């Protein structure tokens, strides 16, 4: 099997490569979104802690 045969995917490359690309996009977006949410939660927790310390 040559690289060209692999990339052609037995005639289904037009369906498979976009599906692989979409899957990769969803996975990367999921990781990015989770990291962004975590950073925001940490900032909010730090603000709450700071407010609590200022009250005391």
mmCIF entry with sequence, helices, sheets and N, C-alpha, C, O atoms, coordinates in Angstrom:
data_MODEL
# 
_entry.id   MODEL 
# 
_entity.id                         1 
_entity.type                       polymer 
_entity.pdbx_number_of_molecules   1 
# 
_entity_poly.entity_id                      1 
_entity_poly.type                           'polypeptide(L)' 
_entity_poly.nstd_linkage                   no 
_entity_poly.nstd_monomer                   no 
_entity_poly.pdbx_seq_one_letter_code       
;(UNK)(UNK)(UNK)(UNK)(UNK)(UNK)(UNK)(UNK)(UNK)(UNK)(UNK)(UNK)(UNK)(UNK)(UNK)(UNK)
(UNK)(UNK)(UNK)(UNK)(UNK)(UNK)(UNK)(UNK)(UNK)(UNK)(UNK)(UNK)(UNK)(UNK)(UNK)(UNK)
(UNK)(UNK)(UNK)(UNK)(UNK)(UNK)(UNK)(UNK)(UNK)(UNK)(UNK)(UNK)(UNK)(UNK)(UNK)(UNK)
(UNK)(UNK)(UNK)(UNK)(UNK)(UNK)(UNK)(UNK)
;
_entity_poly.pdbx_seq_one_letter_code_can   XXXXXXXXXXXXXXXXXXXXXXXXXXXXXXXXXXXXXXXXXXXXXXXXXXXXXXXX 
_entity_poly.pdbx_strand_id                 A 
# 
loop_
_entity_poly_seq.entity_id 
_entity_poly_seq.num 
_entity_poly_seq.mon_id 
_entity_poly_seq.hetero 
1 1  UNK n 
1 2  UNK n 
1 3  UNK n 
1 4  UNK n 
1 5  UNK n 
1 6  UNK n 
1 7  UNK n 
1 8  UNK n 
1 9  UNK n 
1 10 UNK n 
1 11 UNK n 
1 12 UNK n 
1 13 UNK n 
1 14 UNK n 
1 15 UNK n 
1 16 UNK n 
1 17 UNK n 
1 18 UNK n 
1 19 UNK n 
1 20 UNK n 
1 21 UNK n 
1 22 UNK n 
1 23 UNK n 
1 24 UNK n 
1 25 UNK n 
1 26 UNK n 
1 27 UNK n 
1 28 UNK n 
1 29 UNK n 
1 30 UNK n 
1 31 UNK n 
1 32 UNK n 
1 33 UNK n 
1 34 UNK n 
1 35 UNK n 
1 36 UNK n 
1 37 UNK n 
1 38 UNK n 
1 39 UNK n 
1 40 UNK n 
1 41 UNK n 
1 42 UNK n 
1 43 UNK n 
1 44 UNK n 
1 45 UNK n 
1 46 UNK n 
1 47 UNK n 
1 48 UNK n 
1 49 UNK n 
1 50 UNK n 
1 51 UNK n 
1 52 UNK n 
1 53 UNK n 
1 54 UNK n 
1 55 UNK n 
1 56 UNK n 
# 
_struct_asym.id          A 
_struct_asym.entity_id   1 
# 
loop_
_struct_conf.conf_type_id 
_struct_conf.id 
_struct_conf.pdbx_PDB_helix_id 
_struct_conf.beg_label_comp_id 
_struct_conf.beg_label_asym_id 
_struct_conf.beg_label_seq_id 
_struct_conf.pdbx_beg_PDB_ins_code 
_struct_conf.end_label_comp_id 
_struct_conf.end_label_asym_id 
_struct_conf.end_label_seq_id 
_struct_conf.pdbx_end_PDB_ins_code 
_struct_conf.beg_auth_comp_id 
_struct_conf.beg_auth_asym_id 
_struct_conf.beg_auth_seq_id 
_struct_conf.end_auth_comp_id 
_struct_conf.end_auth_asym_id 
_struct_conf.end_auth_seq_id 
_struct_conf.pdbx_PDB_helix_class 
_struct_conf.details 
_struct_conf.pdbx_PDB_helix_length 
HELX_P HELX_P1 AA1 UNK A 3  ? UNK A 8  ? UNK A 3  UNK A 8  1 ? 6  
HELX_P HELX_P2 AA2 UNK A 9  ? UNK A 11 ? UNK A 9  UNK A 11 5 ? 3  
HELX_P HELX_P3 AA3 UNK A 13 ? UNK A 55 ? UNK A 13 UNK A 55 1 ? 43 
# 
_struct_conf_type.id          HELX_P 
_struct_conf_type.criteria    ? 
_struct_conf_type.reference   ? 
# 
loop_
_atom_site.group_PDB 
_atom_site.id 
_atom_site.type_symbol 
_atom_site.label_atom_id 
_atom_site.label_alt_id 
_atom_site.label_comp_id 
_atom_site.label_asym_id 
_atom_site.label_entity_id 
_atom_site.label_seq_id 
_atom_site.pdbx_PDB_ins_code 
_atom_site.Cartn_x 
_atom_site.Cartn_y 
_atom_site.Cartn_z 
_atom_site.occupancy 
_atom_site.B_iso_or_equiv 
_atom_site.pdbx_formal_charge 
_atom_site.auth_seq_id 
_atom_site.auth_comp_id 
_atom_site.auth_asym_id 
_atom_site.auth_atom_id 
_atom_site.pdbx_PDB_model_num 
ATOM 1   N N  . UNK A 1 1  ? 0.848   -1.171 0.000  1.00 0.00 ? 1  UNK A N  1 
ATOM 2   C CA . UNK A 1 1  ? 0.000   0.000  0.000  1.00 0.00 ? 1  UNK A CA 1 
ATOM 3   C C  . UNK A 1 1  ? 0.898   1.240  0.000  1.00 0.00 ? 1  UNK A C  1 
ATOM 4   O O  . UNK A 1 1  ? 1.808   1.365  0.820  1.00 0.00 ? 1  UNK A O  1 
ATOM 5   N N  . UNK A 1 2  ? 0.627   2.133  -0.917 1.00 0.00 ? 2  UNK A N  1 
ATOM 6   C CA . UNK A 1 2  ? 1.404   3.358  -1.001 1.00 0.00 ? 2  UNK A CA 1 
ATOM 7   C C  . UNK A 1 2  ? 0.707   4.472  -0.215 1.00 0.00 ? 2  UNK A C  1 
ATOM 8   O O  . UNK A 1 2  ? -0.441  4.335  0.208  1.00 0.00 ? 2  UNK A O  1 
ATOM 9   N N  . UNK A 1 3  ? 1.418   5.551  -0.038 1.00 0.00 ? 3  UNK A N  1 
ATOM 10  C CA . UNK A 1 3  ? 0.858   6.703  0.665  1.00 0.00 ? 3  UNK A CA 1 
ATOM 11  C C  . UNK A 1 3  ? -0.338  7.261  -0.110 1.00 0.00 ? 3  UNK A C  1 
ATOM 12  O O  . UNK A 1 3  ? -1.328  7.685  0.486  1.00 0.00 ? 3  UNK A O  1 
ATOM 13  N N  . UNK A 1 4  ? -0.241  7.258  -1.416 1.00 0.00 ? 4  UNK A N  1 
ATOM 14  C CA . UNK A 1 4  ? -1.338  7.748  -2.245 1.00 0.00 ? 4  UNK A CA 1 
ATOM 15  C C  . UNK A 1 4  ? -2.596  6.903  -2.031 1.00 0.00 ? 4  UNK A C  1 
ATOM 16  O O  . UNK A 1 4  ? -3.698  7.443  -1.939 1.00 0.00 ? 4  UNK A O  1 
ATOM 17  N N  . UNK A 1 5  ? -2.434  5.588  -1.954 1.00 0.00 ? 5  UNK A N  1 
ATOM 18  C CA . UNK A 1 5  ? -3.580  4.714  -1.690 1.00 0.00 ? 5  UNK A CA 1 
ATOM 19  C C  . UNK A 1 5  ? -4.178  4.999  -0.316 1.00 0.00 ? 5  UNK A C  1 
ATOM 20  O O  . UNK A 1 5  ? -5.397  5.023  -0.148 1.00 0.00 ? 5  UNK A O  1 
ATOM 21  N N  . UNK A 1 6  ? -3.307  5.212  0.656  1.00 0.00 ? 6  UNK A N  1 
ATOM 22  C CA . UNK A 1 6  ? -3.792  5.515  2.004  1.00 0.00 ? 6  UNK A CA 1 
ATOM 23  C C  . UNK A 1 6  ? -4.588  6.816  2.014  1.00 0.00 ? 6  UNK A C  1 
ATOM 24  O O  . UNK A 1 6  ? -5.679  6.878  2.579  1.00 0.00 ? 6  UNK A O  1 
ATOM 25  N N  . UNK A 1 7  ? -4.033  7.866  1.379  1.00 0.00 ? 7  UNK A N  1 
ATOM 26  C CA . UNK A 1 7  ? -4.703  9.157  1.375  1.00 0.00 ? 7  UNK A CA 1 
ATOM 27  C C  . UNK A 1 7  ? -6.013  9.126  0.587  1.00 0.00 ? 7  UNK A C  1 
ATOM 28  O O  . UNK A 1 7  ? -6.931  9.891  0.884  1.00 0.00 ? 7  UNK A O  1 
ATOM 29  N N  . UNK A 1 8  ? -6.106  8.259  -0.402 1.00 0.00 ? 8  UNK A N  1 
ATOM 30  C CA . UNK A 1 8  ? -7.318  8.127  -1.206 1.00 0.00 ? 8  UNK A CA 1 
ATOM 31  C C  . UNK A 1 8  ? -8.407  7.375  -0.438 1.00 0.00 ? 8  UNK A C  1 
ATOM 32  O O  . UNK A 1 8  ? -9.591  7.555  -0.722 1.00 0.00 ? 8  UNK A O  1 
ATOM 33  N N  . UNK A 1 9  ? -8.032  6.549  0.517  1.00 0.00 ? 9  UNK A N  1 
ATOM 34  C CA . UNK A 1 9  ? -8.941  5.811  1.404  1.00 0.00 ? 9  UNK A CA 1 
ATOM 35  C C  . UNK A 1 9  ? -9.961  4.973  0.636  1.00 0.00 ? 9  UNK A C  1 
ATOM 36  O O  . UNK A 1 9  ? -11.135 4.916  1.003  1.00 0.00 ? 9  UNK A O  1 
ATOM 37  N N  . UNK A 1 10 ? -9.506  4.334  -0.419 1.00 0.00 ? 10 UNK A N  1 
ATOM 38  C CA . UNK A 1 10 ? -10.391 3.447  -1.164 1.00 0.00 ? 10 UNK A CA 1 
ATOM 39  C C  . UNK A 1 10 ? -11.572 4.164  -1.804 1.00 0.00 ? 10 UNK A C  1 
ATOM 40  O O  . UNK A 1 10 ? -12.625 3.561  -2.009 1.00 0.00 ? 10 UNK A O  1 
ATOM 41  N N  . UNK A 1 11 ? -11.407 5.425  -2.117 1.00 0.00 ? 11 UNK A N  1 
ATOM 42  C CA . UNK A 1 11 ? -12.466 6.184  -2.763 1.00 0.00 ? 11 UNK A CA 1 
ATOM 43  C C  . UNK A 1 11 ? -13.350 6.951  -1.787 1.00 0.00 ? 11 UNK A C  1 
ATOM 44  O O  . UNK A 1 11 ? -14.237 7.691  -2.212 1.00 0.00 ? 11 UNK A O  1 
ATOM 45  N N  . UNK A 1 12 ? -13.126 6.789  -0.507 1.00 0.00 ? 12 UNK A N  1 
ATOM 46  C CA . UNK A 1 12 ? -13.954 7.445  0.498  1.00 0.00 ? 12 UNK A CA 1 
ATOM 47  C C  . UNK A 1 12 ? -13.269 8.654  1.146  1.00 0.00 ? 12 UNK A C  1 
ATOM 48  O O  . UNK A 1 12 ? -13.745 9.160  2.162  1.00 0.00 ? 12 UNK A O  1 
ATOM 49  N N  . UNK A 1 13 ? -12.188 9.108  0.583  1.00 0.00 ? 13 UNK A N  1 
ATOM 50  C CA . UNK A 1 13 ? -11.429 10.202 1.177  1.00 0.00 ? 13 UNK A CA 1 
ATOM 51  C C  . UNK A 1 13 ? -12.265 11.472 1.307  1.00 0.00 ? 13 UNK A C  1 
ATOM 52  O O  . UNK A 1 13 ? -12.092 12.226 2.264  1.00 0.00 ? 13 UNK A O  1 
ATOM 53  N N  . UNK A 1 14 ? -13.150 11.713 0.378  1.00 0.00 ? 14 UNK A N  1 
ATOM 54  C CA . UNK A 1 14 ? -13.994 12.900 0.425  1.00 0.00 ? 14 UNK A CA 1 
ATOM 55  C C  . UNK A 1 14 ? -14.934 12.913 1.622  1.00 0.00 ? 14 UNK A C  1 
ATOM 56  O O  . UNK A 1 14 ? -15.404 13.976 2.027  1.00 0.00 ? 14 UNK A O  1 
ATOM 57  N N  . UNK A 1 15 ? -15.208 11.762 2.184  1.00 0.00 ? 15 UNK A N  1 
ATOM 58  C CA . UNK A 1 15 ? -16.056 11.673 3.368  1.00 0.00 ? 15 UNK A CA 1 
ATOM 59  C C  . UNK A 1 15 ? -15.229 11.531 4.648  1.00 0.00 ? 15 UNK A C  1 
ATOM 60  O O  . UNK A 1 15 ? -15.578 12.092 5.687  1.00 0.00 ? 15 UNK A O  1 
ATOM 61  N N  . UNK A 1 16 ? -14.146 10.786 4.564  1.00 0.00 ? 16 UNK A N  1 
ATOM 62  C CA . UNK A 1 16 ? -13.362 10.483 5.762  1.00 0.00 ? 16 UNK A CA 1 
ATOM 63  C C  . UNK A 1 16 ? -12.499 11.641 6.236  1.00 0.00 ? 16 UNK A C  1 
ATOM 64  O O  . UNK A 1 16 ? -12.473 11.925 7.433  1.00 0.00 ? 16 UNK A O  1 
ATOM 65  N N  . UNK A 1 17 ? -11.793 12.317 5.340  1.00 0.00 ? 17 UNK A N  1 
ATOM 66  C CA . UNK A 1 17 ? -10.903 13.386 5.775  1.00 0.00 ? 17 UNK A CA 1 
ATOM 67  C C  . UNK A 1 17 ? -11.660 14.555 6.403  1.00 0.00 ? 17 UNK A C  1 
ATOM 68  O O  . UNK A 1 17 ? -11.201 15.089 7.413  1.00 0.00 ? 17 UNK A O  1 
ATOM 69  N N  . UNK A 1 18 ? -12.803 14.977 5.850  1.00 0.00 ? 18 UNK A N  1 
ATOM 70  C CA . UNK A 1 18 ? -13.564 16.018 6.560  1.00 0.00 ? 18 UNK A CA 1 
ATOM 71  C C  . UNK A 1 18 ? -14.062 15.538 7.928  1.00 0.00 ? 18 UNK A C  1 
ATOM 72  O O  . UNK A 1 18 ? -14.104 16.317 8.880  1.00 0.00 ? 18 UNK A O  1 
ATOM 73  N N  . UNK A 1 19 ? -14.436 14.268 8.026  1.00 0.00 ? 19 UNK A N  1 
ATOM 74  C CA . UNK A 1 19 ? -14.874 13.735 9.323  1.00 0.00 ? 19 UNK A CA 1 
ATOM 75  C C  . UNK A 1 19 ? -13.716 13.748 10.318 1.00 0.00 ? 19 UNK A C  1 
ATOM 76  O O  . UNK A 1 19 ? -13.909 14.097 11.482 1.00 0.00 ? 19 UNK A O  1 
ATOM 77  N N  . UNK A 1 20 ? -12.529 13.375 9.879  1.00 0.00 ? 20 UNK A N  1 
ATOM 78  C CA . UNK A 1 20 ? -11.357 13.431 10.752 1.00 0.00 ? 20 UNK A CA 1 
ATOM 79  C C  . UNK A 1 20 ? -11.069 14.872 11.162 1.00 0.00 ? 20 UNK A C  1 
ATOM 80  O O  . UNK A 1 20 ? -10.765 15.139 12.324 1.00 0.00 ? 20 UNK A O  1 
ATOM 81  N N  . UNK A 1 21 ? -11.162 15.800 10.210 1.00 0.00 ? 21 UNK A N  1 
ATOM 82  C CA . UNK A 1 21 ? -10.915 17.207 10.502 1.00 0.00 ? 21 UNK A CA 1 
ATOM 83  C C  . UNK A 1 21 ? -11.930 17.768 11.491 1.00 0.00 ? 21 UNK A C  1 
ATOM 84  O O  . UNK A 1 21 ? -11.559 18.495 12.413 1.00 0.00 ? 21 UNK A O  1 
ATOM 85  N N  . UNK A 1 22 ? -13.194 17.439 11.311 1.00 0.00 ? 22 UNK A N  1 
ATOM 86  C CA . UNK A 1 22 ? -14.230 17.903 12.222 1.00 0.00 ? 22 UNK A CA 1 
ATOM 87  C C  . UNK A 1 22 ? -14.017 17.334 13.618 1.00 0.00 ? 22 UNK A C  1 
ATOM 88  O O  . UNK A 1 22 ? -14.183 18.038 14.614 1.00 0.00 ? 22 UNK A O  1 
ATOM 89  N N  . UNK A 1 23 ? -13.653 16.070 13.686 1.00 0.00 ? 23 UNK A N  1 
ATOM 90  C CA . UNK A 1 23 ? -13.378 15.441 14.977 1.00 0.00 ? 23 UNK A CA 1 
ATOM 91  C C  . UNK A 1 23 ? -12.217 16.134 15.674 1.00 0.00 ? 23 UNK A C  1 
ATOM 92  O O  . UNK A 1 23 ? -12.291 16.409 16.872 1.00 0.00 ? 23 UNK A O  1 
ATOM 93  N N  . UNK A 1 24 ? -11.159 16.415 14.950 1.00 0.00 ? 24 UNK A N  1 
ATOM 94  C CA . UNK A 1 24 ? -10.009 17.111 15.516 1.00 0.00 ? 24 UNK A CA 1 
ATOM 95  C C  . UNK A 1 24 ? -10.411 18.500 16.008 1.00 0.00 ? 24 UNK A C  1 
ATOM 96  O O  . UNK A 1 24 ? -9.990  18.922 17.085 1.00 0.00 ? 24 UNK A O  1 
ATOM 97  N N  . UNK A 1 25 ? -11.218 19.207 15.231 1.00 0.00 ? 25 UNK A N  1 
ATOM 98  C CA . UNK A 1 25 ? -11.676 20.532 15.630 1.00 0.00 ? 25 UNK A CA 1 
ATOM 99  C C  . UNK A 1 25 ? -12.480 20.465 16.925 1.00 0.00 ? 25 UNK A C  1 
ATOM 100 O O  . UNK A 1 25 ? -12.274 21.283 17.822 1.00 0.00 ? 25 UNK A O  1 
ATOM 101 N N  . UNK A 1 26 ? -13.388 19.509 17.034 1.00 0.00 ? 26 UNK A N  1 
ATOM 102 C CA . UNK A 1 26 ? -14.218 19.377 18.228 1.00 0.00 ? 26 UNK A CA 1 
ATOM 103 C C  . UNK A 1 26 ? -13.347 19.056 19.445 1.00 0.00 ? 26 UNK A C  1 
ATOM 104 O O  . UNK A 1 26 ? -13.565 19.613 20.521 1.00 0.00 ? 26 UNK A O  1 
ATOM 105 N N  . UNK A 1 27 ? -12.386 18.183 19.290 1.00 0.00 ? 27 UNK A N  1 
ATOM 106 C CA . UNK A 1 27 ? -11.509 17.836 20.411 1.00 0.00 ? 27 UNK A CA 1 
ATOM 107 C C  . UNK A 1 27 ? -10.689 19.044 20.863 1.00 0.00 ? 27 UNK A C  1 
ATOM 108 O O  . UNK A 1 27 ? -10.569 19.293 22.062 1.00 0.00 ? 27 UNK A O  1 
ATOM 109 N N  . UNK A 1 28 ? -10.131 19.785 19.930 1.00 0.00 ? 28 UNK A N  1 
ATOM 110 C CA . UNK A 1 28 ? -9.331  20.959 20.278 1.00 0.00 ? 28 UNK A CA 1 
ATOM 111 C C  . UNK A 1 28 ? -10.213 22.017 20.929 1.00 0.00 ? 28 UNK A C  1 
ATOM 112 O O  . UNK A 1 28 ? -9.808  22.635 21.914 1.00 0.00 ? 28 UNK A O  1 
ATOM 113 N N  . UNK A 1 29 ? -11.413 22.233 20.395 1.00 0.00 ? 29 UNK A N  1 
ATOM 114 C CA . UNK A 1 29 ? -12.329 23.208 20.984 1.00 0.00 ? 29 UNK A CA 1 
ATOM 115 C C  . UNK A 1 29 ? -12.728 22.793 22.399 1.00 0.00 ? 29 UNK A C  1 
ATOM 116 O O  . UNK A 1 29 ? -12.820 23.638 23.290 1.00 0.00 ? 29 UNK A O  1 
ATOM 117 N N  . UNK A 1 30 ? -12.962 21.514 22.608 1.00 0.00 ? 30 UNK A N  1 
ATOM 118 C CA . UNK A 1 30 ? -13.335 21.013 23.927 1.00 0.00 ? 30 UNK A CA 1 
ATOM 119 C C  . UNK A 1 30 ? -12.226 21.279 24.947 1.00 0.00 ? 30 UNK A C  1 
ATOM 120 O O  . UNK A 1 30 ? -12.507 21.721 26.061 1.00 0.00 ? 30 UNK A O  1 
ATOM 121 N N  . UNK A 1 31 ? -11.000 21.019 24.586 1.00 0.00 ? 31 UNK A N  1 
ATOM 122 C CA . UNK A 1 31 ? -9.868  21.266 25.483 1.00 0.00 ? 31 UNK A CA 1 
ATOM 123 C C  . UNK A 1 31 ? -9.728  22.762 25.745 1.00 0.00 ? 31 UNK A C  1 
ATOM 124 O O  . UNK A 1 31 ? -9.548  23.171 26.892 1.00 0.00 ? 31 UNK A O  1 
ATOM 125 N N  . UNK A 1 32 ? -9.807  23.580 24.706 1.00 0.00 ? 32 UNK A N  1 
ATOM 126 C CA . UNK A 1 32 ? -9.687  25.039 24.856 1.00 0.00 ? 32 UNK A CA 1 
ATOM 127 C C  . UNK A 1 32 ? -10.789 25.587 25.752 1.00 0.00 ? 32 UNK A C  1 
ATOM 128 O O  . UNK A 1 32 ? -10.531 26.408 26.632 1.00 0.00 ? 32 UNK A O  1 
ATOM 129 N N  . UNK A 1 33 ? -12.008 25.135 25.530 1.00 0.00 ? 33 UNK A N  1 
ATOM 130 C CA . UNK A 1 33 ? -13.141 25.612 26.315 1.00 0.00 ? 33 UNK A CA 1 
ATOM 131 C C  . UNK A 1 33 ? -13.007 25.217 27.784 1.00 0.00 ? 33 UNK A C  1 
ATOM 132 O O  . UNK A 1 33 ? -13.294 26.023 28.670 1.00 0.00 ? 33 UNK A O  1 
ATOM 133 N N  . UNK A 1 34 ? -12.580 23.998 28.045 1.00 0.00 ? 34 UNK A N  1 
ATOM 134 C CA . UNK A 1 34 ? -12.411 23.546 29.428 1.00 0.00 ? 34 UNK A CA 1 
ATOM 135 C C  . UNK A 1 34 ? -11.321 24.346 30.134 1.00 0.00 ? 34 UNK A C  1 
ATOM 136 O O  . UNK A 1 34 ? -11.482 24.721 31.295 1.00 0.00 ? 34 UNK A O  1 
ATOM 137 N N  . UNK A 1 35 ? -10.220 24.609 29.448 1.00 0.00 ? 35 UNK A N  1 
ATOM 138 C CA . UNK A 1 35 ? -9.138  25.390 30.054 1.00 0.00 ? 35 UNK A CA 1 
ATOM 139 C C  . UNK A 1 35 ? -9.581  26.826 30.327 1.00 0.00 ? 35 UNK A C  1 
ATOM 140 O O  . UNK A 1 35 ? -9.209  27.403 31.349 1.00 0.00 ? 35 UNK A O  1 
ATOM 141 N N  . UNK A 1 36 ? -10.364 27.400 29.436 1.00 0.00 ? 36 UNK A N  1 
ATOM 142 C CA . UNK A 1 36 ? -10.869 28.750 29.624 1.00 0.00 ? 36 UNK A CA 1 
ATOM 143 C C  . UNK A 1 36 ? -11.833 28.802 30.809 1.00 0.00 ? 36 UNK A C  1 
ATOM 144 O O  . UNK A 1 36 ? -11.788 29.739 31.607 1.00 0.00 ? 36 UNK A O  1 
ATOM 145 N N  . UNK A 1 37 ? -12.698 27.806 30.924 1.00 0.00 ? 37 UNK A N  1 
ATOM 146 C CA . UNK A 1 37 ? -13.636 27.755 32.050 1.00 0.00 ? 37 UNK A CA 1 
ATOM 147 C C  . UNK A 1 37 ? -12.902 27.588 33.371 1.00 0.00 ? 37 UNK A C  1 
ATOM 148 O O  . UNK A 1 37 ? -13.265 28.207 34.372 1.00 0.00 ? 37 UNK A O  1 
ATOM 149 N N  . UNK A 1 38 ? -11.877 26.759 33.375 1.00 0.00 ? 38 UNK A N  1 
ATOM 150 C CA . UNK A 1 38 ? -11.089 26.556 34.582 1.00 0.00 ? 38 UNK A CA 1 
ATOM 151 C C  . UNK A 1 38 ? -10.398 27.849 34.998 1.00 0.00 ? 38 UNK A C  1 
ATOM 152 O O  . UNK A 1 38 ? -10.382 28.194 36.180 1.00 0.00 ? 38 UNK A O  1 
ATOM 153 N N  . UNK A 1 39 ? -9.834  28.555 34.045 1.00 0.00 ? 39 UNK A N  1 
ATOM 154 C CA . UNK A 1 39 ? -9.161  29.822 34.356 1.00 0.00 ? 39 UNK A CA 1 
ATOM 155 C C  . UNK A 1 39 ? -10.158 30.826 34.924 1.00 0.00 ? 39 UNK A C  1 
ATOM 156 O O  . UNK A 1 39 ? -9.839  31.533 35.880 1.00 0.00 ? 39 UNK A O  1 
ATOM 157 N N  . UNK A 1 40 ? -11.342 30.900 34.361 1.00 0.00 ? 40 UNK A N  1 
ATOM 158 C CA . UNK A 1 40 ? -12.357 31.823 34.866 1.00 0.00 ? 40 UNK A CA 1 
ATOM 159 C C  . UNK A 1 40 ? -12.795 31.424 36.275 1.00 0.00 ? 40 UNK A C  1 
ATOM 160 O O  . UNK A 1 40 ? -12.982 32.292 37.127 1.00 0.00 ? 40 UNK A O  1 
ATOM 161 N N  . UNK A 1 41 ? -12.960 30.144 36.529 1.00 0.00 ? 41 UNK A N  1 
ATOM 162 C CA . UNK A 1 41 ? -13.348 29.685 37.865 1.00 0.00 ? 41 UNK A CA 1 
ATOM 163 C C  . UNK A 1 41 ? -12.261 30.012 38.884 1.00 0.00 ? 41 UNK A C  1 
ATOM 164 O O  . UNK A 1 41 ? -12.565 30.382 40.018 1.00 0.00 ? 41 UNK A O  1 
ATOM 165 N N  . UNK A 1 42 ? -11.012 29.881 38.489 1.00 0.00 ? 42 UNK A N  1 
ATOM 166 C CA . UNK A 1 42 ? -9.913  30.226 39.396 1.00 0.00 ? 42 UNK A CA 1 
ATOM 167 C C  . UNK A 1 42 ? -9.892  31.715 39.699 1.00 0.00 ? 42 UNK A C  1 
ATOM 168 O O  . UNK A 1 42 ? -9.660  32.117 40.840 1.00 0.00 ? 42 UNK A O  1 
ATOM 169 N N  . UNK A 1 43 ? -10.135 32.546 38.670 1.00 0.00 ? 43 UNK A N  1 
ATOM 170 C CA . UNK A 1 43 ? -10.181 33.997 38.891 1.00 0.00 ? 43 UNK A CA 1 
ATOM 171 C C  . UNK A 1 43 ? -11.335 34.368 39.820 1.00 0.00 ? 43 UNK A C  1 
ATOM 172 O O  . UNK A 1 43 ? -11.179 35.206 40.707 1.00 0.00 ? 43 UNK A O  1 
ATOM 173 N N  . UNK A 1 44 ? -12.481 33.747 39.614 1.00 0.00 ? 44 UNK A N  1 
ATOM 174 C CA . UNK A 1 44 ? -13.639 34.034 40.462 1.00 0.00 ? 44 UNK A CA 1 
ATOM 175 C C  . UNK A 1 44 ? -13.370 33.600 41.902 1.00 0.00 ? 44 UNK A C  1 
ATOM 176 O O  . UNK A 1 44 ? -13.735 34.311 42.839 1.00 0.00 ? 44 UNK A O  1 
ATOM 177 N N  . UNK A 1 45 ? -12.741 32.452 42.087 1.00 0.00 ? 45 UNK A N  1 
ATOM 178 C CA . UNK A 1 45 ? -12.419 31.986 43.435 1.00 0.00 ? 45 UNK A CA 1 
ATOM 179 C C  . UNK A 1 45 ? -11.422 32.917 44.101 1.00 0.00 ? 45 UNK A C  1 
ATOM 180 O O  . UNK A 1 45 ? -11.548 33.211 45.289 1.00 0.00 ? 45 UNK A O  1 
ATOM 181 N N  . UNK A 1 46 ? -10.438 33.382 43.353 1.00 0.00 ? 46 UNK A N  1 
ATOM 182 C CA . UNK A 1 46 ? -9.453  34.311 43.911 1.00 0.00 ? 46 UNK A CA 1 
ATOM 183 C C  . UNK A 1 46 ? -10.124 35.626 44.320 1.00 0.00 ? 46 UNK A C  1 
ATOM 184 O O  . UNK A 1 46 ? -9.778  36.200 45.353 1.00 0.00 ? 46 UNK A O  1 
ATOM 185 N N  . UNK A 1 47 ? -11.079 36.105 43.518 1.00 0.00 ? 47 UNK A N  1 
ATOM 186 C CA . UNK A 1 47 ? -11.815 37.325 43.878 1.00 0.00 ? 47 UNK A CA 1 
ATOM 187 C C  . UNK A 1 47 ? -12.614 37.118 45.158 1.00 0.00 ? 47 UNK A C  1 
ATOM 188 O O  . UNK A 1 47 ? -12.633 37.990 46.026 1.00 0.00 ? 47 UNK A O  1 
ATOM 189 N N  . UNK A 1 48 ? -13.281 35.957 45.280 1.00 0.00 ? 48 UNK A N  1 
ATOM 190 C CA . UNK A 1 48 ? -14.058 35.690 46.488 1.00 0.00 ? 48 UNK A CA 1 
ATOM 191 C C  . UNK A 1 48 ? -13.162 35.608 47.713 1.00 0.00 ? 48 UNK A C  1 
ATOM 192 O O  . UNK A 1 48 ? -13.516 36.117 48.776 1.00 0.00 ? 48 UNK A O  1 
ATOM 193 N N  . UNK A 1 49 ? -12.015 34.977 47.575 1.00 0.00 ? 49 UNK A N  1 
ATOM 194 C CA . UNK A 1 49 ? -11.075 34.875 48.688 1.00 0.00 ? 49 UNK A CA 1 
ATOM 195 C C  . UNK A 1 49 ? -10.583 36.268 49.080 1.00 0.00 ? 49 UNK A C  1 
ATOM 196 O O  . UNK A 1 49 ? -10.505 36.590 50.266 1.00 0.00 ? 49 UNK A O  1 
ATOM 197 N N  . UNK A 1 50 ? -10.252 37.086 48.091 1.00 0.00 ? 50 UNK A N  1 
ATOM 198 C CA . UNK A 1 50 ? -9.782  38.443 48.355 1.00 0.00 ? 50 UNK A CA 1 
ATOM 199 C C  . UNK A 1 50 ? -10.846 39.259 49.056 1.00 0.00 ? 50 UNK A C  1 
ATOM 200 O O  . UNK A 1 50 ? -10.534 39.994 49.992 1.00 0.00 ? 50 UNK A O  1 
ATOM 201 N N  . UNK A 1 51 ? -12.088 39.152 48.633 1.00 0.00 ? 51 UNK A N  1 
ATOM 202 C CA . UNK A 1 51 ? -13.178 39.883 49.276 1.00 0.00 ? 51 UNK A CA 1 
ATOM 203 C C  . UNK A 1 51 ? -13.365 39.422 50.704 1.00 0.00 ? 51 UNK A C  1 
ATOM 204 O O  . UNK A 1 51 ? -13.624 40.238 51.588 1.00 0.00 ? 51 UNK A O  1 
ATOM 205 N N  . UNK A 1 52 ? -13.240 38.142 50.945 1.00 0.00 ? 52 UNK A N  1 
ATOM 206 C CA . UNK A 1 52 ? -13.404 37.589 52.281 1.00 0.00 ? 52 UNK A CA 1 
ATOM 207 C C  . UNK A 1 52 ? -12.268 38.065 53.201 1.00 0.00 ? 52 UNK A C  1 
ATOM 208 O O  . UNK A 1 52 ? -12.500 38.360 54.374 1.00 0.00 ? 52 UNK A O  1 
ATOM 209 N N  . UNK A 1 53 ? -11.058 38.137 52.672 1.00 0.00 ? 53 UNK A N  1 
ATOM 210 C CA . UNK A 1 53 ? -9.921  38.607 53.465 1.00 0.00 ? 53 UNK A CA 1 
ATOM 211 C C  . UNK A 1 53 ? -10.073 40.100 53.790 1.00 0.00 ? 53 UNK A C  1 
ATOM 212 O O  . UNK A 1 53 ? -9.682  40.544 54.869 1.00 0.00 ? 53 UNK A O  1 
ATOM 213 N N  . UNK A 1 54 ? -10.632 40.860 52.868 1.00 0.00 ? 54 UNK A N  1 
ATOM 214 C CA . UNK A 1 54 ? -10.794 42.296 53.099 1.00 0.00 ? 54 UNK A CA 1 
ATOM 215 C C  . UNK A 1 54 ? -11.873 42.573 54.154 1.00 0.00 ? 54 UNK A C  1 
ATOM 216 O O  . UNK A 1 54 ? -11.819 43.600 54.831 1.00 0.00 ? 54 UNK A O  1 
ATOM 217 N N  . UNK A 1 55 ? -12.824 41.693 54.296 1.00 0.00 ? 55 UNK A N  1 
ATOM 218 C CA . UNK A 1 55 ? -13.883 41.859 55.293 1.00 0.00 ? 55 UNK A CA 1 
ATOM 219 C C  . UNK A 1 55 ? -13.344 41.653 56.704 1.00 0.00 ? 55 UNK A C  1 
ATOM 220 O O  . UNK A 1 55 ? -13.795 42.299 57.650 1.00 0.00 ? 55 UNK A O  1 
ATOM 221 N N  . UNK A 1 56 ? -12.387 40.760 56.838 1.00 0.00 ? 56 UNK A N  1 
ATOM 222 C CA . UNK A 1 56 ? -11.890 40.396 58.179 1.00 0.00 ? 56 UNK A CA 1 
ATOM 223 C C  . UNK A 1 56 ? -11.005 41.440 58.770 1.00 0.00 ? 56 UNK A C  1 
ATOM 224 O O  . UNK A 1 56 ? -10.515 41.273 59.888 1.00 0.00 ? 56 UNK A O  1 
# 
